[in-house]
Structures are given as C-alpha cells and as structure tokens.
Amino acid sequence: MKPFLDENFLLQNKTAEQLYHEHAKKMPIIDYHNHLIPEQIANNNQFANITQPWLYGDHYKWRAMRANGIDEKFCTGDASDWEKFEKWAETVPFTMRNPLYHWTHLELKRYFGINEVLNKTSAKSIYEQSSEMFQNQGFRVHGLLTKMNVNVLCTTDDPIDSLEYHRIISSQKLAFNVFPTWRPDKSMAVDNLETYNTYIDKLSDASGIEINSYNSLLEALKKRHDYFATIGCKLSDHGLENFYAEDYTLSEIESIFGKARKKIELTKIEITKFKSAALFDLAILDHEKGWIQQFHIGALRNNNTRLLHKLGPDTGFDSIGDFLVALPMSRFLDKLDKNDKLTKTIIYNLNPADNEIIATMIGNFQDGSIPGKIQFGSGWWFLDQKDGMEKQINALSTQGLLSRFVGMLTDSRSFLSYPRHEYFRRILCNLFGKDVENGELPNDIPFIGRLVEDICYNNAKNYFKF
C-alpha cells in the first residue's frame, strides 16, 4: 500500500517517477489564464490567515460545503475567518475522490509543509500554523508566486479596466512577469439590455468615444485593444456558451445595435446575429496584433436564479451545458480562415462529450505556419481533475499532436492554487510512463523527457512569445 501524497503520488511505475522527478518537476510555470487580482499582486498583499486566499473567492469549495449541509454564512456570508475555515475543514473528509481533496492537501504540503490530513480535529492547529506563516515576508503574494516557480502569469481583464495595477507591476523588479488578458464578453452581451447599456456607457467613458452605432462600438473597442497592447497584453479570452456564426449583414447589425441602445427587446435571432458579428470583429483585432485568442465554451451559467439574485454571478451555481458545438465552431473558424484572419487559437470545452469534436476540429485549421497553431485547451473547470485531464490528453494524443500542447493553467482566483500544475504534470508523466512500460512507446527517456519538458513549459514559452 502506497502512503497518501508521498513523493511518487499519482506516479504508478518507475518510468513515470523518472519522467516527473528528472524532467517535469524542475520546469517553471507559465500560467496563461487565471483570475488573480492585479491589485493584490501590485501591493504584494499580505493575508491575515489562510481563509482569505483559500476561501474568499473559491466557488469550488463553496459548492462542496453547500453539498455537505453547510449554511451559506460560512461560504459567502458574515461568519468569521476561523469559522469559515472550520466548516471547510469539517467538509474536507467528505470530499474524498473529489479533486478538492487532492488539491487541499497538496496546497497545505507545498506552501506550508503541513503533511497532516485536514479534518475537524486538525483544523485548529493547521489554521494557527498556516496563519502564523502568513506573517512572514515570504508568504506575501510575491513570495507565494516565487515559491511555486511561476515565470509568467496572465490575469483576466475587462476592456474598461484602467490596468493601473498592471502598470505598477510592470515597474517592479519581480522574479516573474504579469500581463493582462483582454476579456470583452460584456461588449457583446445584448441578452440583458439594461446591464448592456450601462456597460456600453462605461466603455464610452473609458475610450473617450461616443458609442452611438455599431461602428463606433468597434472604434471604442479597438482603442482599448490598442491600450491593452501597450501594457504587454498578448492574449484575449472569451467565455461563451457556444460559438456564434450566424450569417448577417452590416446594416442588420447596425439596426440591431440601435435597438439595443434604445432598450428595445431583441429577438433570439437578432441576439445571435449580433454576437456573431461582434465575435468575428473581435477576432480580427486579435489577428491584427498577432495575439492568441482563447475560447472557453460550454458553461451553463447561473442555474439557481434565487441565489444569483442574492449572491451574484461566479458564486458556484454554474454547470456543464449541452450544446451542439461542431457546426458553429467550424463556421466561425472557417470564416476567419477564408479571410486569412485566423490567429493562434486555444479552445477549451466544459462538456467531456466534446473532447473528440474539438481534438479533430483543430486539425482542420492547422496551416503549417507554426507548430500547434490551433490548440485543444487543457481540462478546464469541472474537467481540471485526474479523469478530465486524462481524457483531454488522450483525445489530443489520438487525434493530434500532444507533443505540441501548451499545457496547464490554473483558471483560479487563489494564490494557493499553483500545485494544480504539479497535479497535471504528475498525471502527464504517469500516462507516458505507463505507455513505455507497456511497450507502447520506446524506452527513450531522453526524448520523452524533452517532450514532457516542452508540454510543461517550453511549448507555452514559444507559443506565447513571453
């Protein structure tokens, strides 16, 4: 029987152990998609205790706590930091076989050197020990990132953001680089006209352009896009239910935008046409600058409307959606390709049923210009766990080139989430190790070791040009 979370955790044979310890483990981290708060990085934030970076914004943990019968006041409510931690500690034993169980104990081990299993009995001592460590300079935000060997991280930022904290970060001499990512979802979200018009007014203020037409909307977005580029932005990101690729005319889009600005209710087809136009034109902006565009598709959001109204979005009430993705994705990518406007692209799915769809779709639009121009993104959100990662890796392996994969990201709101990269790397090495020891791959550790290093770090560095 192997001990829990020892040095060979998830590594099931000697080849896997060698690949991880001699190749994967040493590689720096490029975290090219996360939701960390730039202000906290700029200010080198110091947390008072482990609850603050661990539980304040983690809807993964909130979902588990609610499922365990924990009252909302201990998740997003006004309970004290200790009370929230105590309730999480009570929940942890019941998360066995959920990735939260592994993540929780990896984070305690890697950041704090705590090997004790977290439960109701150990909660107080772990809380006090970890919280005391947060008083040390090395446990401020910069120290936490340096400790995990982070080389680059990219936050997620709205076009109206001033990026003032990114400018501050860029002036600091840090062991890592931080860049913004352009996330323009709200600029095309005409589903809710009240919210949309409020946002467009803010975009108008941020850009200094009066937005009274679709053309002026594009002018405002381009001006902000240009500004993001001056702060080092190289990526965009879109969180979509699905791709939008409906046929439209520019006169139709101008008319639809005019109705939206007057808060005249739009039909379903009008909404789809507008989003199709906006998504295409945003992709053109990315191509012009050689940015990488990312598409996260398949989330069915805000399922619990009662708690949405009470707590707001991104609080743990989203799930996997069931959408027909192949045809609109094909039409969208094909339109860009026909116009020679398809930039480097990463596509992430949330429904595992779409793995092979995306793995084969990206092969349709590789053009030989660079290795892995179109990428099948790593297991995301509900799929960034052992089973989800293995299925994504296997689908990419059988339908494309795993060797050109740009690897893992955190997609996290917590500075304590970087052991997720270790988790991915161990899973990756175990898959290669099993194939070698089963005789399915040659026992060429130098070559396979280089592939592992590439997937963990080098491919991303070359792809993003950081």
N, C-alpha and C positions, 0 to 999 in steps of 0.2 A: 504493500500500500504506500503510495507516494504521499508525503506530507503536503498540507494545503499551502499553496502560494510559495513554494520553495524556488530556488534559482532556476529550476527547469519547468516551472509552471507552464502548462499547455504544450510543452515540447515532449513528444512521445517516443523519440528514439535518438540515438547518438548523433546522427547526421543533422537532425533538427537543432539539437543542442549546439553543435559546432557552427551551424549557419547563424544562429542567433547570437551566441556569445562572441564569435570572432568577426562577424560582419554586420549584422543589423543593429546590435546594441550600441555601437560606438557612433552611429550616424547622427548628425544634428537633426533638428526638426524644422521643417517648413510647414507652418500651419496656415494654409492659404484661404481658409474660411472659418471664421468664428464670430461670436457676438460679444467679445470682450468690450469693456467700456473704455474708450480712449482717455477720458478724463482721469480714470484711476491709474492708467499707465503713466500719463504725463506727470501726475502728482506723486508717483511712487507710493501709492496708497498703502497705509498700514491698517490691517484689520485688527479689531479688538479681540476676536476669538474665531474659532473655526466655523461657527454658524454663518458668519457674514459672507465669506467667499463660497461656502459649501451649500447653503440652503436658501439664501435670499432670492435667487433667481432661477432655481433648478426645478423646472416643472416635471422632470423625470422623477425626482424624489417626491414631489408633491402628489403625483399620481399614485405612487406606491403607498404613501401614507394614507391617502383617502381610501384606497382599496383595503387598507388594514384597519379601517374604522377610526382613523384619527380626525378629530374635529378641525375645521378649516382655520381656526385661530392659531393652530400650531404649524400651519403651512404658510399661508399668506397673511395671517391675522396679527393681532397685537400681543401675542404671547412673548415672553422674554426670550433672549437668545438661548439661554440654558434650557428653557422649557421646550423650545423647538428642537434643539439637539437631542434632548432626552427622548422625545417622541420619535425622532428619526432612529435613534439607537434601538428603541423598542421594536421598530419596524424591520430593521436590517435582517434579523434571523429569518424572517418570513419572506425575504427576497431571494432565498436560495434558488438557483437556476435562472434567476433574472440577472442580466449583466450588471445591474446595480450592486449586486453582492461582490462581484469581482472588482468593479471599479472602486467601490468604497474601500476595500482592504488594500488594493494596490496604492491608492492615494495616501492612506494612512502610513503605509510602509515606505513609499518613495519620498514623501515630503517630510515625515516626522519620525521615521524609523520605528514606528509602532507596529509590532507584529501580533498584538493581541486582537482577538476577534471582537468586533463591536457588538454589544448587546446591552440590555438593561443594566446588567451587573457591572459591566466595564465602563459604562457611559461616563460616569463622573470623573474617573481617573484619566480617561482619554481626553475628555473635554478640557480638564485642567492642564494636562501635559501639553497638548497641542496649542491651547490658547496662550500658555506661557511662552512657547516658542515664537508666537507671532509678535512678541515684544522685541525680538532680535532684529537687527538691521537686515540680516539675510532673509528674513521672512516677509519683508515688504514686497510689493509687486515685482520690482526689478529683480530682486533676489530669487523669487519663486520661478520666474521665467528663465533666469540664468541657470538655476539649479537643474532644470529639465533640458538644458542644452538647446533651447529654442534659438534658431538662427533668424527666422523671419516669421512674422505673423501679420495677417490681414484682417482688419475689423470689417464690419458691415455698416455702411453709412448712407443716409438719405441724401439726395441731391440738394436739399435745402440746408444741410449741415454746414456750418461755417468752417469746419475742420480746424478750429483754433487749437484744439489739443494735439492734433497731428502735427501742426506746425511747431508746437512746443516740443513734442517728442523728437522731431527731426533735428532740433537744435541741441539735443542732449547727446552726450557721448555714452552710448549703451552697447552692451555686448550683443545686441540683436537689433533688427530693423522692424519698423512698424509702418504699414501702409494702409490707406483707406481702400474700401471696395464700394463701387457705385451700385446702389440698390434702388432702382427707380420705380418699384412696383406701384407706389401711390399715384404716380403721374398718369397711370392708365386705368385706375380703379374706379370706373364710372358706374359701378354697381350701386353705390350709395352716393347720391348726388350732393347731399348736404355735406358729408365728410369730404367728398372730392373737391367741391368748390372752395371749402376752407383751405384745403391743401394747395390748390392752384393759386390762391391769393398769396399764400406764404412763398410759393415758388416764384411768383411775380416779384415779391419784395426781395428775395434772395438774389435774383438775377438782374433786377433793375429793368425788366422788360414787361410792359403791359401785355397781359395774355388775354387777347380777345378773339383769337382764332386758333385753329389747329397749327397753322404755320408759325404763329408767334409762340405757341407752346413748344414747338421744336426748336425755335431760336433760343428760348429760355433754357431748355434742357441742354442744348449744345454749349451755351455759355457756361453753365455749371459743370458740364462734362469737361470742358477745357480747363476750368479751375481745378477740378479734381486731379487732372493730369499734372498740373504744376506742383501738387503735393506728393507726387510719386505713385498715384493710382495706376494700376495695370490690369485690374480685373473689374468686371461687372458681375452682378448676381441677380437672378430673378426667382422669386418663389411663386410658382404657378400651380393651379390645379392641373392644367394641361397646356400644350402649345396651342397658339391661336393662328390659324392660317386660312381664314375666310377670304374670298375674293371681295374686292371693294374698289371704288373709285375715289379719287381725292375730293371730288365735290361731295360725295356721300359723307366722307369723314369730316369735312368742314361743317356740313349740316348737322351731323351727329354731335360734334363738339359744341356748336352753337346752342343746340337744345340742352346739352348737359350744363352749360354755363347759365342757362335760364331756368335750370332745375325742372325741365320738362321730362317726365319719365320716359326712359328709353325701352325699346323692345329688346328681347333676348338677342335677336339677330343684329340689332344695332350695337349692342354691347360687344358682341363677338367681333363684329367688323372693326369697331374702334380699337379693341385690344390687338387685333391682327395688324392693323396699320402701325400702332404705337410700338409693338414689339419688333416689327420689321425695321422701323426707322431708328429705334434704339440700337439694334444690331448693326446698322450702317455706321452709327457713331463709333461703335467699338472697333469695327473693321478699319475705319479711317486712321485710328491711332494704334492699331495692332494690339489692342487689348485682348484678353481672354474673357469670353463670356461663359457664365455658368447658369445652368437651368436646373432648379430643384422642383421636380414635378410630382404630383400625386397625393398631396396632403388634402384631406377633407377637414377643414378648419372650423373651430367654434361650434362644435356639435351641441354643446349644452348652452342654450341661449340664456337661461336664467343666470348661470354663473358667469357667462360672458358679460352680461349687463352689470353684474355685481363686482367682478374682479378684473374685467378687461381681457384683451387677447393675450396669447402666449402664456397662459397660466395652467395648461395641462389638459385641454379639452379638444385636442385635435387627434385625428386618427388616419389610418391608411384609406385613401379613396380608391374607387374602382372606376377608372376612366378608360375610354378607347384612345390609346396614345399613338399608335403607329402611324395612322394616316395623317393627322395634323402635324406630327413631328416631321414626317417625310416631306410634306408640302412646304413647311416653314424652311427647313434646311435646303431643300431643292431650290426654292425661290432665291435664297441668298446665294447659293452656288451658281445658279444660272446668271446672276448679275455680277459674279465674281466679287461678292461681298461677304463671303463666309470666313470669319476669323476663327482662331483657335477656340474650341468649344468643349465644355465639360457638361455632361448630362447625368443627373442623379435621379434615380427613381425611388419612390417610397413603397410601391407595391412590388413584392418579390416576383409576382407573376409576370412583371415586365422585364425581368433581367435579360432574357434572351432576345426580346424585342430590341432593347437598346444596344446590347452587345453586337447584334447583327446590323442595326441601323447605322452605327458609327462607321462600319466598314464601307458603307455606300458613299461616304463623303470624305474619305481619306484621299488626298490628292498627290501624295509623294513629295510634297514640298518640305515637310519636316516629319520626323518620327512621331506617331501618335497625335496628329493634329486634332482629331476629334476623339475625346476621351469618354469612357464609361466611368463615371464618378464612383468613389468608394461607397460602401454601405453607409446609408445616411439615416439619422434619426432613429426610427424603430428598427432599422436594419444594421446599426453600428454595434452589433454584438456577434458572438462567435459564429452562430449559424448564418446570420445575414452576410457577414464578411466572407465566409467560406463560399457561399452561393454566388456572391458577386465575383469573387476571384475565379471560381470555376467557370462561370458563364463567360467572363472575359477571356479566360485561357482557351476555352474550346472554340470560341468564335472570333478571337482577335489575337492581340499580342500583349500578354501580361507583362512581358519584359519592358514594354514602353509605358506602363502605367505610372501615373504621377503620385500614387499612394494616398496616404491617410490624412485626415484633418480632424479637428475636434468638434466643429459646429457648436461650441459650448459658450456658456455665459460665465464660466467659472475659471479662475486662475489655477485651480487644483485639478484640472481635467487632463493634463498632458500625459499621464500614464495610459491614456487611450491609444496613443501612438505605440507604446510598448506592447499593449494588448494586440494591436493589429500586426505588429512585427513578429510577435511570437506565433500567431496564427499563420502568417505567411510562411515563416520558416518551417513550421510543422508540416504544412502541405507539401513544400518542396522536399523535406526530409522523408516523408512517407513515400513519395514517388521514387526517390533514389533507392531507398531500402527495399522497395517492392520490385526494383529492377525496371521501373517505367521510365526513369531518366538515368543517364550515365553518372557514375560516381566521380564527377568532375567538380570538386568543391571550389577550386579557384574560380572557375567560370560561373557556376551557380551563385557563389558568394558575391561576385561582382553584380550579377542580376539583382540579388537581394539588396545590395547597397544602392543600386540605381533606383529601385522601386521605393526604398525608404527615403531617399534624399536626392540623388543626382538627377533623376528624371525631372523632378519638380524644379530644381535649380535651373536646369537647361531650358525647360518649357516656359517658365515664367520670366526668365532672364533677370532674376534678383541679383 
